[in-house]
Amino acid sequence: MEMAFVQNFPFFSIILALFSGPLGSIFGGKNARRICYAVVAIIGILSAAIFGYTIATGQAYTYAMGHFTAPWGNEIRIGVLEAGMATFFCVIMLLSLIAGQAERERVLEGAKMNLYYIMTGLLLSSLLALIYTNDLFTAYVFVEINTISACGLIMIRQNGRTLAAGTRYMVMSLLGSGMFLLGICYLYDITGHLLMSNIRESVVELARTGQYNTSLIVAIGLMSVGLAVKCAQYPFHAWLPDAYGYSTLSSSCILSSLVSKGYIFILIKIFYRVLGLDQVIQSAVLNVLFALGIVGMIMGSISAIREKDVYRMVAYSSVAQIGYIFMGIGVGTVEALIAAIYHILFHAATKSLLFIATNGLCLASDRHREFKYLSGAGARNKLAGVAFIVGSLSMIGIPMFAGFTSKILFASVAMAEPDKMFWMLVALAISTILNTVYFFKTVLRIYTPKEGTRFKEDVGRVIKMGDQKAMSVAMIALCILNVALGLGARGIIDLIRMGLEMFG
């Protein structure tokens, strides 16, 4: 059967992102930035085209690199879920880069700026590869590329805090990568395959004959814990607050919204496409992930409440939100997976919005990050204040926003699972209360003027008017996206369900 030209787009996207950094480094300066923005936008358009194509055809397809089939060649696999996730990631990355442009130009020198765009291109290519790949070893290779590029984005400022944060991130990430690789080695040893579909066939046969049960359990456990470490799932989260809190604005947005989601997506693929959900359930690994998710939802929020630094508070809230996703994965049903995937989308959009709004509030407070200096910041930077409120309401779960739909989905899943219902509902209630405490505390602070407080700089003096407009555009776009995810939830859920039907 002849392949349609549009089916080449995922491969084009990975290669284009991979070579965009070196291409930008040749030209340098503003041209490097323009090339980076253009590449992300073009890949977003290509991903949207393949998204529409898979919806229209209603079928997933595989793409053999160089038209060589396994085991000689490599494959990527594309369906509605993969194409939709790639499109969404490009939108978030582009808005994050636009919002942080002024800060990058202020804190990074020319050579570092070029390096930043090289790392961004590598990061995007690795995320796309993790989304599309149909080969486990290729997944590992791009997990490492993702780790190196993300570490580069953290350490690019090269001050004490970012160097320490980057080192901790690298140590923990390499530990997670090593466990992931060991799990792949176990699977390869007992199945003789690296291609996901071939491994699935072998695992089904092994399960039927009862062979290598212990080895399968070890492989599942190693890969699950390894990726949980890289996602900063509690209790493997110690590196996260500094990595997210002291990076540049664009890096904080990209790391919190996209990087961890790429690891979660490959974990979902392993559970549902490589091993099969029945085999994973029998291993009891899902029960461990469920328990860690429940604890993470609460402990991440408690850590956020105790923070006095607004950036670190927003970073700690990611630990709680990752807990939601792992709780959904740990339930082990299609409906729970739909809730987890929807939460990935909601969190990606909302977390970028919160970091950008937080940056705007700090700029309006002489760049101070501590809560005691943020009094009245919402009045000094009105748009940032409104954007922070939108993000906070969504995180808490107020109707109309995406967070409300996410929590309703998880509550519906809980009602259908008698064994897990109590723990899920209690965790949802406690987490929501704790979310309300630390987000409303911040909102009250930024709208409560403190007499005698004077700031030398306002937002207009800190950044140029054009760059101020760029931040405003990003915040407005992310606010609209958050509301759109909430109001259009039914259609989005239907597309996720459609994608999962192609996923097996």
Summary of the structure (lengths in Angstrom):
residues: 504
radius of gyration: 21.9
end to end distance: 22.0
largest distance: 76.4
contacts: 1934
relative contact order: 0.09
helix: 82%
strand: 3%
